[in-house]
Amino acid sequence: MELTKKQIFYLFLIINAFLWACIQLMRNIISIDSMEAITWGELISFGTNKHPPLSGWLMSGFYHLTGGSDYAVYLFGQLCILVGFVFIYKLAKFFVSEEKALCSAMILEACFYYTYYIYVNSYNCNVLLMALWPIVTYYFYKSLKNNSIKDWILFGISSGLAFLGKYQIVFLFFAMFVYLLAAERKQFRQRGMYLAILTGLIVILPHVIWLFNNDFFSFAYMIERTGSETHNLPAILVKLSHLFYPVKFIADQILAVGACIGIYLITALKAKNISINKDGKKSDKLFLLIVGIVPILTQGLMAMFTGNRVPGIWGSIMVGFAGIMLFYFFPIKFEKDTFNYFVKWAFASMIVSAIAVWTFAIYETKPFIAFPTEDVMRDFTSIWRNKSNFSDLKYVGGNMELVFQFKFYHKEHQTVILETFGHKNPWIDHEDVLKSGALVVAKDSEELIDRVKDLIYLLPEDYKITPEKYKYEICNKKHKCVENEFYYAVIPPLQEY
């Protein structure tokens, strides 16, 4: 029985999701971002130390409901990608034919963010927004087209959820506002849009209250993350940082979709025709240009004004409409076999990317992928008990790239003392930390001392620590090993508590 085009599309999505979830089994540990998300979800809090709470709620819920396996993390990340593909296809149908809409989603298989990036990060706020970004856009455009109260409410709900996923969604909201001013000013006189805004505000209200009650300290992370790193740049680029960082950010996005453009051009050569769309509705052209490009430019402009770095990876949530824009602005006349030809290239891209990442994984010796959890956790069970009079290790703090591995791979599953950037930690009992003691870990001795300072409100002012070095080996699948190290300090239970 011959499959329909839509059936081919859904088969492609299912194969893609399970293939990339399985490839991640090559990792020794789940990603740091994934561990962090699960930890956030377990806080049962309307806020976290870095991001809004939704990514943690969803990941933690799925992780525990499915038995707490690493594969659950890998699969959930891929389900987010699958949902994003589906809504990109649904949005594309407003602008191009059914088969081109299918291609608009599948072409993203060639995008760096949908393959290697997911392997490295498994799941995080960006991966969640790769699903929510097209959902919000779909309901926004559908609401404009149909002016249905139901669609406006769905737009409001999805917008609120996207804000609870990552604050970065405001760049999409800004683009939508620009579009309304440019082409849909009549909506400002309609009740639907205001109902959507009210619905969205209701969704995010508990988080807003939490921010006020906690001095907005989660915003401290964004300030730190985008802090200028000009000290790492050549002198000439330090002077040009206001230009260098935005140009680099935008260039990163172009490079990320470069392979997508390549597959598109190969398909055009097969069809032996490509043109520029001169007949499309002005409002449609404007919508795709504004929604597809303005968020990227706005994010880049932030770096231009501040002179601070904007990580290129933040564009991962913004490039999902690249396929729609290609097929709309540079239409290819699809012949009878053009779709099948494109699908072959989409599957080929999937296979080539999978083989490349699989090969990379075999030789990988990076700690965030190949950390030898069993050996390290066994050693620190002994270290802690010898230095704490055989008490149980209950709390771990310090460098989060090291801390989370104790929570997830040590048999006692310690409570993580999250970074709070100088603010009092609202999720732990400070006195119990002093009673129980804590292990602090960091990548070097200077960082270790700084990390302990972050916890200084837990300790007497005259408390002194002695950084100690721990050496270990990381071995890849070919049994080639490299030596690595980190520093630690044991804060034993304080007797006066």
N, C-alpha and C positions, 0 to 999 in steps of 0.2 A: 504494500500500500504506500503510495507516494504521500509524503508529508506536505502539508500546506506551508506557506511562508511563515505564518505566525507560529506554527508548531515547530518549525526549524529554529525560530528565534527563541522559544522557550526551552527547547532542547539545548541550544547553545548556552543559555543562561545557567541551566542546571549543571551541565558538564563543567562550565567555567567555575561555578561556585564550589563544587566538590573537588575538582582538580586542584585549585589553589588552596583549599582547606587542607587537602592531603599533603601538598608540598610543604606546608608549614610544620608537618610532623617531623621534618628534618631538624627542627629547632630542638635544643635541649630544654629551653624555658619559653614560656609565653613572653610577649614583649612587656617592657616596663610600663608602657602606657596602658596596656590591658590590665596588668596587675593593679595599677593605680585606679583604673575605672571600677574594678570589682571592689576595691577597698572603699572607694567613695560610696558605692551602693550600699555597703554594709553599715555605713554611718547612720543611715536613716535620717538624713539631714536635707534641708532645702538649699544647701549650698556646700561648696567644697573649698579647698585652699587654692584652687586655680581656676576652675571652670564652673558653669552652672551644673546642676545635678543630674540631668536626664541621662547622659551617657553612662554614668555609674549605675543608676537605677536599672536601666535596660540590660547592661552587660552583667551586672551582679545577679539579677533575677534569672536570666537565661543560664548563667554559669551554675548556679545552685540547683535550679530546677532540672538540669540535665546531668546532675551527678558530680559537678565540679571537676570535669576533665579538661585538659588543655585543648582537646579537639573542639570542645564547646566554644571556646574563645575564637578559634580559627573559623569555625562554621558561622558564628554570629556575625563576624566581620564580613564574610562573603555574602550573607543574607542581606546586609545593608547595601552592598554593591549591587546585588540582584534587584532589590527594590528600586534603587536609583536608576538602573537601566530601564526598568519597566516604565517609570514615570518620565524618563527622557523620551522614550518611544511614544507615550501618550501625549506629551507636549508636542512632539514633532509632528504628529498627525494633524495639528492645526495649520501647519505650514507647508508640508510636503505630502506626497502620496504615501500609501500604506507601506509599500516595500522600501521606500527611501526612509521612512520613519524607523523601520526596523534596523536599517543600515546605520542610521544616525546614532543608535545606541551601541550596536555591535562594533562600530569602528573604534570605540573607546578602549577596546581590548588591546589596542596598540599603544595606549597612553601609559607612560611610566607610572602614573599615580594609581592605576588600576591593577598593576601587576607587582613589580618589585617593591613599591612603597607599601603595599598591603602585606607582602611577605615579611618585611622588616618590622612593621608596626602592628600587625595583626588586627588590632582594633583600638580606636581612640576617638576623640571628639570629631576629628576631621572625617574619619570613616563614617560616623553617624551622619554628619552633615552632607556627605556625598549621596545619602539617601534623601535627607530632608530638604536640601536645596532645590532639587527638581520637583519635589512634592509641592512645596510652597509656590514655586513658579507656575506649576500646572494649575493649581486652584486659583491663583491670581488671574491668569489669563482666561481661564474658563469663566470666572466671575465677571470679568469685563465683557466677555462674549455674550453670556446668557443673562447676566444681571439677576441671578437667582439667589434668594436669601440663603438657601441651603448651601450653595457654593461659597458665598461670602462667609458663612459661619465656618465651613470647612477650611477656608483660607485663614481665618482668624485662629482656629485651633492649631493648624499646622504651623503657622507663624509663631505662635506662643511656644509650641514644642521645640521649634528650631532655635528660638532664643534660649530655651532651657538646655539646648544641646551645645551651643557655642555662641558667644556674643558676636562673633564675626558675621553672623547672619544680617547684622545691621547694614552691611555693605550692599546686600541684595535689596533690603528695604529702601535704602537711599536710591538705588537704581530704579526701583518701581515708582518712587515718588517723582523722580525726574521724568519718567515716562508719562505719568499722569499729568504733569505740568505741560509736557510737550504735545500730547495727543489725546488725553482723556480728561480734560478739565471738568467735563460735565459730571464726572463721578463725585466731585466735591459737593454736588447738590443732591446726591443720592444717599439714601439711608444705608444701603448695603455696605459701603466701605466703612462707615462709622460703626456699624454693628460688628464688622470684622475686627476693627481696632478694639472695641470694647471686649469682645470675646478673647482676643489675644492678651489683653491686659489682665483679664481675670485668670487666665492660665498661668501667667508669670507672677502674679501678685504675691504668692507665698515666698518665692525666691527674692523678690524685691524687699519684702519685709525682713527676710533673713539678712540681706545685704546691709540694711540700715542698722539692724541689731548687732552686726559684727563689723562695723566701721568700714565696710566695703573692702576688707583686706584681700579678697580674692583678686582684686584689680592690681594689687602689688605684683602679682606674678606676671601680668601683661607688661607692666613697666620694666620689670627685670628682663623679661624675654626679649623685648625689643630694644633693650639698652644698647647704646652705641658700642661697637666693637672695633673702633677705628685703630686701636692699638695693634691689631693684627694685620693692618693694611700697610702697603707701601706708602711712603710719605706723600707722593703725588696724589694717591687716592684718598688720603686723609683729608686733604684740602677739597676734594671733589665728592666727599661722602654724600652730600645732599643730592648729587646727581648719580653717583655710582650705585647706591642701594636701590633706588627705584628702577633704574635701567636693568640692574641685575635681576630684580624680582620679575619684571615683565619678560625679560629674556628667558628666565627659567620656565615661564608658562608656555612660551612659544616652543622651546625645546621639548617640553613635556608632551606636546601634541604633534611634534614633528613626524613621528611614525604614522600617526593618523592621516596626516596630509599626504604622506607617501602612499598609503593604501588607497586613498581617494584618487590620487593621480594615476595610479596603476589601473583602477577601475575605469577612469575616464579614457585612458589609452585603449582599453579593451573595447569600450563603447564607441571609440573614435569620434567623440564629440564632447565638448564642454563649452559653456557659454556663461555670460553674466546675466543675472536676472534683472531685466528692465521692466517686466510687466507686473511684478508683485505689488500688493497694496502698500502704500507708503507707511501706514500704521504698523503693518507686520514687519517691514524692514526696520523701522525705528525700534520696535519692541525687541527684536533679536539683537540689534546692535547695542542698545542700552543695557539690556539684561545680561548679554553675553560679554560685554567689554567694560562697562562702567565700573563694576565691582573690582575688577583687576586694576584698572587705572586709579581708582580711589584708594585702594590699598597701597599702591605704589606711591601716590601723592603724599601719604602719611610719612613715608621715608624721606620724601623730598623736603617736606617742611621741618621734620625733626632732625634729619641727618642720622637717624638710627636705623639699624638693620631690620628688615622685614624678612623672616625666613621664607625662602621660595616655596617650601612645602605648604605654606598657608594658602597657596593658590590651588591646592588639590581639590578644594570644594567648588572652585569657580570655573573650571574648564570643561564641565560636563556638557555644555551646549555647543562645543566645537563641531561635532558631527552635524547637528541641525543647521548650523550656519554655513557649513560647506555645501550641503545638499540644497540649501535654499538660495544662497547668493551665487553659487556657481553650479547651476543645475546640469546634470548629466541626463541625457535621454536614455532611459533604460530600455534595452531590447529584451527579447524573450529570455535570454540566458544570462543577462547582466547580473541579476540578483544572485543566481547560483554561483557565478564567477566571484562575486564579492564575498559570499559566504565562505568559499574555499580560502580566500585570503584572510578572512577573520579567524577561521580555525587554524590556519597556518601561523598567524601571529600568536594565537594562544599557545600552540605547541612549541614554537621557537622560544617564546618568553619563558614558558615552563621549564624547558630544557636548560636554558641559560641560568635561571634561578636555582634549579636543582643542582647544576654543576657548581654554582657559587656556594651553595649550602654544603656540599661535600668537603670543600676546602676551607670553610669558614672557621676562624678562631677568635672572633670578636666576643667579648664577655656577654653582651646583651643578647647573643644568640646561642653561644656554645658554653655558657657557664657550667662548670662541673658541680652541680648542686649537691649531689650525694656526698662527695668527698668533703666539700667545704662545710656543709651542715654537720657532718659527723665530727669534724675537727672543732667546730665552735661549740658543740654540745660539751665537749671535754674542757675547752678553754673557759667557758662560762662557769661551769660547776667548780672548777679548781679555784677560780678567783671570786666566787660568790658563796663559798661555804655550802656548795651542793644544792642551792636553791634553783627553782625553775626559772628559765628565761622567759619573761613575760612581755617586755617592751624592747623595741629596736628603733633607733633613730639615726639620722645622718643623711648621707648621700642616697637619694631615693633609688638610684640605679642599682644599689647594693641592698638597701633595706628591704625592698619588696621580695627579694628572693628568700629572705628568712621567713617572711609571712607565708609564702606559698609553698616552700619546699623544705622547711624545717618541720620536724614532727610535732613541735609544740605550737606552730602557727601563731607567732607573736603578734601583739598589737603594734601597729606602726605609729610612731610619733611623727605625724605629717609636718612638713615645713609650713610655717605660718608667717614667715617674713617679718619677724619682730612682734607679731601680735600674739596674744595669749591663745593657746590652743583650746578650742571649745569642745573637743571631742574626747578628751582624756581626763581622768581624775589625777590631778597633779600630785596629790599626797600619796596616791597608790603607786605612782611611778617611783617616788622616793622610798616607799616601803619595800617595793619589789626590786628596785634597781633597773638598770637598762644597759644595753649594748649600743655603742655609737660607732658607726663605720663611715669611712670616707676614702677618697682615692689617693690622698696624700696627707702628710702630717699637718700642714697648714690648714687645709680644708677641715680636717678633723677638729682642730681647735676652734675654727669658726663655727662648725656645726654644734659643738658643745655650747658655744656662746648663744646660739639660737635657743638652747634649752636652759639658759642660765637662770630663768625664773623658777626652775625646778630645784636648783641646787644652792647651797650656801655660797655667799660671795667669795669666800676664801678657798673654795674647793679647787683642787688641782688634779689634772689628768696627766697620764703618761701615755702618749701615742705609741702603739706597738705595730710592727709590720707583720703582715701575713702574706706568705708567698704560696702560690698554687700554679698548677699547670692546666692549660686549656688544650684539648686534643680534638682535631677534626675527625671526620669520618674515615680519613686515610691514615689515622693514628699518628699524624705529625703533630707534635706538641710544642707550645710556646709557653714561656714562663710569664706570669702576671702577678700583680700584688695589689693589696690595698691596706689601709691602716685601720686600727680599731682601738677603742678604749672601753674598758669595763667599769661601769659605775655600779658598785655593789649595793645591796640593800642598806640604806642608812638606818642604823640602830635606833636613833632618837625618834624615828617615826614608827 
